[in-house]
């Protein structure tokens, strides 16, 4: 008989399951699969006592319809084992994602493998299951840390570089319009000098929130560094990009920022030319932003096409 065990450590102490194990048996060509034994982690994962589970059908995943699909897949994989001596069953496995009662997601990794050799027409299997929700959440958190600016919640420079390269490749392959907007908070150093860096950080956070609320779904916006931001606009020609930039400019100008009150920003807008390298586009965007600053700030400049939307 299978010896029960519970995985030691923090997970067991916290009530979370470790490695749930169920010993299963299949008899000949019978479609039924039943439990011979379970460990305590299996009971903790699915509820019930050991006695409740003996002789019952196993629970591989929470959704019964998917459970039945897994059993059908298992029988198909086991058929050669019933008829061919020495056949090796590699096992099947997967990952189930379901929602708890509180709405949070739970990730269960599972695998079914053969245990020992076939005895007459009986096959003994081992079902192992592991709740990897914390692992998935930790990986997602690490990814966020690697791709997100922690202060503003926008994409960071490294991730924006990756998106930029991907969109440039798509633009060059399919000749689709692509525009880039470089923007900068006007007189940001004066804000820090007058009110301190804490207020400066509050302005950056509020500024980023305004950007998020005015972007389209396909747009990618990043904090480029300090008070400078970058916005990539796929499927967008220059005139549309200028309109988008000016919409954001007006939203910033009309917004009340805590402590600071009024804030403005300057914008440099360019459309990517066919087969133009990234460095060239970035240089043109930077030149356009410089022109907006030179013309008095609170401006949207596209170099050749210049839109002076400043209001007195």
URZI-V643050 format. One record per residue. N is the residue number from 1. PHI is phi in whole degrees, -180 to 180 (none if undefined). Layout:
BEGIN
n->N phi->PHI
n->N phi->PHI
END
This chain:
BEGIN
n->1 phi->none
n->2 phi->-68
n->3 phi->-86
n->4 phi->-74
n->5 phi->-153
n->6 phi->-129
n->7 phi->-64
n->8 phi->-75
n->9 phi->114
n->10 phi->-59
n->11 phi->-63
n->12 phi->-64
n->13 phi->-66
n->14 phi->-86
n->15 phi->89
n->16 phi->-87
n->17 phi->-70
n->18 phi->-93
n->19 phi->-95
n->20 phi->-78
n->21 phi->-132
n->22 phi->-131
n->23 phi->-92
n->24 phi->-115
n->25 phi->-137
n->26 phi->-120
n->27 phi->-106
n->28 phi->53
n->29 phi->-93
n->30 phi->-65
n->31 phi->-73
n->32 phi->-80
n->33 phi->-125
n->34 phi->-130
n->35 phi->-89
n->36 phi->-95
n->37 phi->-162
n->38 phi->-139
n->39 phi->-95
n->40 phi->-66
n->41 phi->-68
n->42 phi->-65
n->43 phi->-64
n->44 phi->-69
n->45 phi->-71
n->46 phi->-113
n->47 phi->83
n->48 phi->82
n->49 phi->-100
n->50 phi->-59
n->51 phi->-62
n->52 phi->-63
n->53 phi->-89
n->54 phi->-60
n->55 phi->85
n->56 phi->-89
n->57 phi->-72
n->58 phi->-74
n->59 phi->-106
n->60 phi->-91
n->61 phi->-132
n->62 phi->-72
n->63 phi->-81
n->64 phi->-63
n->65 phi->-61
n->66 phi->-70
n->67 phi->-56
n->68 phi->-66
n->69 phi->-63
n->70 phi->-65
n->71 phi->-62
n->72 phi->-64
n->73 phi->-63
n->74 phi->-65
n->75 phi->-61
n->76 phi->-62
n->77 phi->-72
n->78 phi->-86
n->79 phi->-51
n->80 phi->-62
n->81 phi->-67
n->82 phi->-72
n->83 phi->-114
n->84 phi->-120
n->85 phi->-68
n->86 phi->82
n->87 phi->-67
n->88 phi->-102
n->89 phi->-95
n->90 phi->-75
n->91 phi->96
n->92 phi->-130
n->93 phi->-163
n->94 phi->-177
n->95 phi->-134
n->96 phi->-108
n->97 phi->-119
n->98 phi->-136
n->99 phi->-107
n->100 phi->-78
n->101 phi->-63
n->102 phi->-85
n->103 phi->94
n->104 phi->-76
n->105 phi->-92
n->106 phi->-124
n->107 phi->-111
n->108 phi->-115
n->109 phi->-95
n->110 phi->-136
n->111 phi->-154
n->112 phi->-120
n->113 phi->-131
n->114 phi->-80
n->115 phi->-115
n->116 phi->72
n->117 phi->-104
n->118 phi->-69
n->119 phi->-115
n->120 phi->55
n->121 phi->-104
n->122 phi->-95
n->123 phi->-123
n->124 phi->-99
n->125 phi->-123
n->126 phi->-120
n->127 phi->-101
n->128 phi->-116
n->129 phi->-138
n->130 phi->-145
n->131 phi->-79
n->132 phi->-108
n->133 phi->-57
n->134 phi->-63
n->135 phi->-64
n->136 phi->-63
n->137 phi->-65
n->138 phi->-66
n->139 phi->-63
n->140 phi->-65
n->141 phi->-66
n->142 phi->-63
n->143 phi->-65
n->144 phi->-62
n->145 phi->-63
n->146 phi->-79
n->147 phi->-118
n->148 phi->-122
n->149 phi->-75
n->150 phi->-66
n->151 phi->-76
n->152 phi->-98
n->153 phi->80
n->154 phi->-81
n->155 phi->-61
n->156 phi->-86
n->157 phi->-63
n->158 phi->-62
n->159 phi->-68
n->160 phi->-63
n->161 phi->-58
n->162 phi->-66
n->163 phi->-64
n->164 phi->-59
n->165 phi->-63
n->166 phi->-64
n->167 phi->-70
n->168 phi->-64
n->169 phi->-62
n->170 phi->-65
n->171 phi->-62
n->172 phi->-71
n->173 phi->-73
n->174 phi->-111
n->175 phi->55
n->176 phi->-94
n->177 phi->-64
n->178 phi->-151
n->179 phi->-125
n->180 phi->-128
n->181 phi->-121
n->182 phi->-108
n->183 phi->-135
n->184 phi->-147
n->185 phi->-72
n->186 phi->-72
n->187 phi->54
n->188 phi->-68
n->189 phi->-60
n->190 phi->-65
n->191 phi->-65
n->192 phi->-63
n->193 phi->-66
n->194 phi->-81
n->195 phi->-120
n->196 phi->97
n->197 phi->-71
n->198 phi->-63
n->199 phi->-67
n->200 phi->-58
n->201 phi->-66
n->202 phi->-62
n->203 phi->-63
n->204 phi->-62
n->205 phi->-65
n->206 phi->-64
n->207 phi->-61
n->208 phi->-63
n->209 phi->-63
n->210 phi->-64
n->211 phi->-62
n->212 phi->-58
n->213 phi->-74
n->214 phi->-111
n->215 phi->-89
n->216 phi->-89
n->217 phi->-59
n->218 phi->-81
n->219 phi->-72
n->220 phi->-124
n->221 phi->-121
n->222 phi->-132
n->223 phi->-83
n->224 phi->-82
n->225 phi->160
n->226 phi->59
n->227 phi->-102
n->228 phi->-105
n->229 phi->-130
n->230 phi->-131
n->231 phi->-130
n->232 phi->-104
n->233 phi->-121
n->234 phi->-68
n->235 phi->55
n->236 phi->-133
n->237 phi->-82
n->238 phi->-57
n->239 phi->-62
n->240 phi->-66
n->241 phi->-65
n->242 phi->-63
n->243 phi->-64
n->244 phi->-63
n->245 phi->-61
n->246 phi->-70
n->247 phi->-60
n->248 phi->-68
n->249 phi->-58
n->250 phi->-66
n->251 phi->-62
n->252 phi->-68
n->253 phi->-62
n->254 phi->-89
n->255 phi->-87
n->256 phi->-97
n->257 phi->-95
n->258 phi->-53
n->259 phi->70
n->260 phi->-75
n->261 phi->84
n->262 phi->-91
n->263 phi->-140
n->264 phi->-127
n->265 phi->-143
n->266 phi->-114
n->267 phi->-132
n->268 phi->-115
n->269 phi->-123
n->270 phi->-141
n->271 phi->-107
n->272 phi->-70
n->273 phi->-84
n->274 phi->-55
n->275 phi->61
n->276 phi->-77
n->277 phi->-71
n->278 phi->-59
n->279 phi->-58
n->280 phi->-67
n->281 phi->-65
n->282 phi->-62
n->283 phi->-63
n->284 phi->-67
n->285 phi->-65
n->286 phi->-65
n->287 phi->-64
n->288 phi->-66
n->289 phi->-65
n->290 phi->-61
n->291 phi->-64
n->292 phi->-62
n->293 phi->-67
n->294 phi->-66
n->295 phi->-83
n->296 phi->121
n->297 phi->67
n->298 phi->53
n->299 phi->-132
n->300 phi->-116
n->301 phi->-121
n->302 phi->-122
n->303 phi->76
n->304 phi->-65
n->305 phi->-96
n->306 phi->-114
n->307 phi->-113
n->308 phi->-99
n->309 phi->-103
n->310 phi->-66
n->311 phi->-109
n->312 phi->-70
END
